[in-house]
Structure formats: C-alpha cells, structure tokens
Amino acid sequence: MSKNILITGASGSIGKRLTNVLLRKGYSISMLSRAPGQNPAVKTFIWDVNKGIIDDRCIDGIDTIIHLAGAGIAEKRWTDTRKKELIDSRTRSIGLIYNLLRTRQHQVTSVISASAIGYYSDRADELMTEDSAPNTDFMSHCCVEWENAVDEGEKLGLRIVKFRTGVVLDKDGGALPTLAKPIKWYVGSPMGNGRQWIPWIHWQDVVDMYVYSIENITINGIYNMVAPNPVTNAQLTQAVAKQLHKPLWAPNVPAFVLKLMLGEMSTIVLGSTKVSAQKIQDAGFSFKFAEVRTALKEIYG
C-alpha cells in the first residue's frame, strides 16, 4: 500500500484536511508549494509553475501524487487572462511533475487528481454519468484540458484517477460560507428560478474518497465526486436556512442581476448539473453523508 504521498494544492481547505487525515493514518506527506510550509510534519518542496521551476527532490521515495493545485474558479471575474490562468494552473502544474518523472528515476505508481463537475456544466434535468459528453462552455473546456493533462501520466505507466468534484460543503471554505452569509443576515434567497440542480458533497466524504482511492488500487479512471442525492438551489438554500434557524423571506435573486454582476461566471450559480454517484458506490465507497440535511447538521452542529 502507498505510504509516501506528494500533494499539490495542499494549502487549500481540502488539501489541509486530507493532509491531516493521512498523517493520522501514518502516511509520510510531502507538498509542493510556492512558500515554505507551516506544518513541521510535512516536507515542503518549492515550485513556481509560471516559471517552470520545481525542486526535483520532491519525487524522491514518493509512490502516489495527489493533484489538487489550481487557481480558484470563482475568485475573480473571467477575463481572457484569468481564463488562461485557471487552465494553466491546473495543466502546467501536472505537466511540470510529469516532465520530472520522465527525466529521473522514481517509484511513483499513481496520480490521483481533482477535476470538476463543470465538465458537464449546465445540463438542465439530465442525469450526468462519467460517460456523459462534456459541454461546450468555458468551464467544460477548462475541465477537459485539465483531465487531458492528467491523462498524460498514462504514457508513463501510471494509475490515473480523476474525481469530478461537486460543490463541497465546508463551513471553512468554498461555496457554503458565501451561501450562508446572506441567510445569517436575514436576506438569503435562492438564485435565479432556484430549480437548478446542485451536485453537493460533504467535505468528509471528499477526503474519505481520496483516501479510498489511495488504498484501493482497483480504483482507476474517472469518478463523480458527489453525494448520491443532489438537491436544487432552492432546496439547499432552504436546508441551510433551517439549520441556521433563519427565515427566508426575500424574493429569488433574478438571473439577469447575477449575469450583470458575474458575467460569464454566472453559470456557476445559474447552471443546473444533476450528477450520478453510482459508479463510485459500485466501486465499494460508502458515503457518510448521503443526505444534505445530515451533512449540514454535522457542519453546523
């Protein structure tokens, strides 16, 4: 079983949680970062993706690489420059690692990478499986480029796993604090018509799924990283409000307002993506939080 793991994007909320779980399980963890690490239990190696710089010692003794690196999709408006940054931060980073694997002796056998349900993008009420075709907008294009870059590892004889991740529910980061803030101030409401599907997942199940894929080498290829029971935007908003004991009285935020505010990026909140979790369940993974109500109760309880 894998014991020596290199993580990119380890400073993100999922990266931190995954690192802590793996350390408790006895794994040796290294990370690639632009700055020295703060955790003395983790070896930190410096890289600069834009400059093509990477400490070649980072792969010494490593058998599994977890690729979580990538600029935040919703952090800035999608200008042409930002779009390039979003793609490059995901593709050039793994490319830098693969170039290293091609030129040095190593014992890496597996690369387990994040991807996103943005691969499917806005698909109304159609249920998306791993075999569904990608959409044609920017989010889909970004995910296709991301996955293609990761798949280059197959030419090196590596086991490749890619997780198309949904909306991760975590009160310390991601979409949930943004959704919950107006609710806490009594001005929360669904976005657009509220009927768009949200493929959510509790952060604990995200971490557990990464650990499951590390420890089960039969896990291979692409999997949707979503809970088995998706909800609509309105249902999620109502569930958060109920958990926070706040009323919902404000009218829905009109779609045209969101499009004016966010531009092309409005697809993140207005797009409807209903995603199946059947494949990862068939592979033996059991969800701790299959229902959004119990997920939110644990998060806020």
N, C-alpha and C positions, 0 to 999 in steps of 0.2 A: 504493500500500500504506500501511496505517496506520503512523504514526511517533510519534504523541503519545498516550500512554495514561494514563488515570487509574485507579488501583486502590483499591478499598475492601478492608479486611482485609489490607492489605499487611504488617502486623506478624506475621501468623501464619506457620507454618513453610512452607506452600506459597506464600504471598504473598512471603516473603523470597526463596525460591528462584526464583520466577518473575521477580521484580524484577531479580535479579542476571543471569539469563539474557537478559532483554530489554535491559538496559543493555549487556551484552557484544555484543549484536547491533545496537547503535546506536540503540535507541529512546530517546525522551525520556519519562521516567516522572514522574508526579505521584501523590501519595497523599492520601487523606482520613484524618485521624487525630484523636484527642482530645487529643494532646500533640504538641509539636514533634518533628520527625523527627531520627533519628540519622545518616542517610546523606546526606552533602553532595551526592551525585549525584542525589538525588531531591527534587523540590519537595514540601513538605508544606503542606497546607491544613487548617485546623482545622474540625471539625464536632462537634456534640453531638446525636445522633439523638433522645434523650429530650426535649431542649429545643427541637427543631426548628431548630437553628442550623447553618448551613453557609456557608462562605466562597464567595460567588458567583463569585469569580475562578477557582475550581477547574476550570471547564469551558473556560476561555479556550484556544483552539488545540487542544483535545482532539478526537480523532476516534473513539477507542474507549474504552469503560469496561469494566473487569473488576470484577465484583461478587462479592467473597469474604467480605464482612462478615457476622458472625453470632456470637452467644454460643455457647460450647462446649456441644454436646449432652450430653456425659457428665460435665461438670464438677461439677454439683450435682444433688441429688435433684429429681425433677419435682413440685414443689408447683404449685398453680394459678398462683401468682405467677411461678414460674420458667418455666412453660409459656408464659405471656404474654410474658415477656422473650425467650424463644427465638424466638417468632414475630415479635414487634415488631422485634427487632434485625435481622431479615432483610427484613421487608416495609417498615417505616417508613424504613429507610435508603435503599433504592432509590427509595421514594416521594419522599423529600426531594430526590434528584437529579432525578427527573422533573419535579417542581414547578419546579425551577430551569430545566430545559430548555424548559418551557412559557413562561417569562417573559423569557428572554434569548436574544439571537442566539447561535448556536453552530454548530459544524461536526461534531457527534457523529453518526456513522452507525451505530455498532454497540454493543450491550451484550451482553457475554458473562458469564454468571452461573453460579455454583455452584448445584447443588441436591444431592439425596442419594438413595441407593438406599432410604432409609427411605420413599420414596414407595410402594414395593411392600410393604415390611415383611415380616412372617412369612408365607411362601407355600409352605412345605414343599419339595417337589422340582420344582415347576413352574418352567419357564424363563421369566423375565420379559424381554419386549422393550419398546421405547419405546411400543408401542401397548397394553401391558397396563394394566388399570384400577388406580387407586390402592386401597390397603387402607382400613380404616375406623378405625384406632387413632390415637393422638396423633402418632406420627412421620409417618404418612401425611398427616394433617391439616396438620401444620406444613409439609411439603413442597409440598402443594397450594397453601396460602396464599402461600408463598414464590414458587412459579412463577407464580401468578396476578399477583402484584405486579410481577414482572419483565415479564410479558407486556403490561402497560400501555404499555410502550415501543413496541409495535406501532402504537398510535394516533398516535405521534409520527413514524411512518415509519421506525423504526429496525430494523436487522437484529438479531434476538434469537436468541442461542444459549444453551441451558441444558444443563449437564452434571450428570447424576445420578451423583454420585461414590460409589464404594465405599469399602472400608476401605483407606486409604492406608498403605502400608508405608514407614516412615521411622523410623530409629532415634533421630532427634532430636525426635520428637513423635508425637501420635496414639495409636493402639491398640497398636502394636508394642512400645514400651517396657513397657507395662502387662502384655502377654502374656509378654514375655521375662523380666521381673524374677523371678517365682517359679521359672522354669526355671533361671535362673542360680543360685538358692539351693536347687536340687535338690528343689523342691516343686511344680513345674509339672504341670499335668494339663489335659485337655480340660474344657470347660464343658458341663454337662448330659449328654446322651447322646453329644455330640460329632459327631452326624451332620448338624447344621445347616450349610447352605452359607454360605461367606464369600466375597462378591464383592470380592476384593482388587485392588489395583493398586500398582505401584511409583511412588514419588514422581516419578521422572524422566519416566515416561510421562504423569503428570498435567500436569507443566509443559510437556512437549512437545505435549500435546493442546491446551492453551490457546494456545501459540504457533501451532500448526497452524490453529486457528480464527481467530486474528488475521490470519494471512497468506493464508487461503483464504476469500474472501467467499462462496463457494458453500456453505460450512458454515452451516446455518440450522436453527433448531428445537431439538428435544430429542435428546440422545445419552446413552447409558450410558457412564460413565467408569469402566470396569472392565477388568481383563485378560481375555483370551479363554478362560482355563482356570481356572474357580473351583475352590476346594477346600473340604473340610469343616473344621469347627473342629478335629477330631482330626488331620486331615492337616496343617493349618497348625501346630498345636502340635508335632507330631512333626517337621516340617520345621525349625522354629526350634530345637528341642532338638538335632537332628542338626547344624545349622550351628554351634551353640554348644558342641558336643561334651559335652552333658549328658544323663544318663539320665532317662527318665520312669518313675517307679515309683509315684507317688501315684495313688489312685483318682480318677475323674472328680469334679468339684465338682457335687454334686447340684443339680438345678434348683430345688428348694424352698429351698435355702440362698441361692441367688442372688436368688430372689424376695423372701425375707425381708430381705436386705441392700439390694437396689436398688429394691424395689417395682416400679412400672410400668416403670421404666427397664431392668429385666432383659431386656426384649425385644431390647435392643441386642446382648446376648451369646447369648441363647437362640433368637432368631428365625432362621429359615432363609430366605435370599434368594439364589436362583440366577439370575444375570443375564447376558444375552447382550451381547457386544461387537460383534456382526456389523455393525450399522449404521455405526459409526464406521470399521470396517475397509473396508466397502463405499465409504465416502467418501474412501478413499485413505490413511488413517492407518496407519502401521506401528508396532507395539509393539516397544520394545527388550527388554522383559521379559514374555514371554508365559507363562513357567513360574515357579511360586513358588520352586522350588529355585534357579534362576539369579538371581531377584530378591533372595533372602536372601543368596546368596553375594556379590553385589555390595555389599549393605548392610553385611554384617559382615566382608567380606573385606579 
